Amino acid sequence: MDEAQLQDSAYSAYDVVVIGAGPAGENAADYAVRGSGRTAVLIEAELVGGECSYWACMPSKALLRPVEVLDSVRTLPGLSGTELDVAGVLARRDAFTSHHDDSGQVRWANGAGIDVLRGRARLTAPRTVEVTAADGTVTTLRARQAVVLATGTGAAVPPVPGLAEALPWTSRDVTNLAEVPRRVAVIGGGVVGCESATWLNGLGAEQVTLIQSNRALLPRDEPFVHDLVAERLRDAGVEIRTGARLESVSRPHAAATGIGHVHGGEATLFVDGAELVVDEVVVAVGRTPATAGLGLDAVGVALDPRGYVPVDEHLTVRTDGAEGDWLYAVGDVNGLALLTHMGKYQARVCGAVIAARAEGRPLDGPRYRNLAGTRVVPQVVFTLPQVATVGLTERAARDAGLDVETVEYDLAALAGTSLQRDGYRGRAKLVIDRAEDVLLGATFVGPEVAELVHAATVAVIGAVPLELLRHAVPSYPTPSEIWLRLLESREDAKG
């Protein structure tokens, strides 16, 4: 059924109705109906493909990669003459976002047997979804088996006096920048803040000031993460103010000029009693769940204290007033792990659960459970240097009451990393469950460490005994040799 037919229909029934057509929603629909003959529809108010495709993962990494390559080239004797072409970088970024044209994603969905309906959706009763199109047309959908919430999150703007009125850039603006501000303040020292500061500086912003209320950048990670990332940003010319308080913002001539364009007029920030004048302000202080207007109260769903939709291990949402398990939430909207790959993982689990329940099969086996949860979450921060983590930090493990031991090693002391670049700096750390002798978490900081984290993820989720892990021989000379050195260091410490 095409979109016009859907909107002309006063009532349409599907086996699976998915609200939100980002990566999590797309995967949930696909895995729920794949090869089964079941029907599904994706409901999307913006672009099919979601935040990741157009405003987050893809454009940000397209901006960061040239900066990273140029940084690497500059460390290798014998290479010279390379320059960064800002217009070329932005053009390549735009190619990765398909110039905000989602027709390719719609073709994929239709090719997978999934319909697409444009509009804003809300639950009006169990298994019933009302969709309002931009022109006011209302379509009512009935889900025979499942409704999946995959609406994601939006950028948070804190209630600092004058900040909202200053029309600051959010993550959507800074990933889609059409011009590089000469002077820019980045509010927030988490992933988005640190990555944004990295590419703004790399693309030629003359003054980048990173303002972080916490005493450390990336404060949820191991302490040495802050040390290495902050040092590198400062070396590149970024001013970092940690433990800082943004008191107010004044921008009397603020005017919206379109996404990614400087919003007009200087902005004056008051930080710890001092003035900071910039041409643009980037707010990167977190996300808020996109649950407004979903009609969750109509089906008896209570949000958790943070405003997210709570789920069980099968990604099922508990509701009142209807028998059976029919409502699910995947991706950022459930608050478990605000990362695209984790949303897609949850969607695969959710789709398998929906299919099993539709076919009357028991939910036996790990494929039907969210085993990764919140404790086995891999992540890469694409700063200079990169930060790759999975599982628990030492502090988180001890806070959870676990008896742990740790081992650290200098990544620069490897043949593989010394070949990558001159002056390599990095560090690695393992957090080990002392009683079970298995890995609980790992952190790698250094250039090009992103690919190291998957081996750690396998070790953590598979609970691989370290005695066995030492027989996984790393190739030489590669950065993966860090595994051997970490395990050797642990053995040496034990005597």
Order of alpha helices (4+ residues) and beta strands (2+ residues): alpha-beta-alpha-beta-alpha-alpha-alpha-alpha-beta-beta-beta-beta-beta-alpha-beta-alpha-beta-alpha-beta-beta-beta-beta-beta-beta-beta-alpha-beta-beta-alpha-beta-alpha-beta-beta-alpha-alpha-alpha
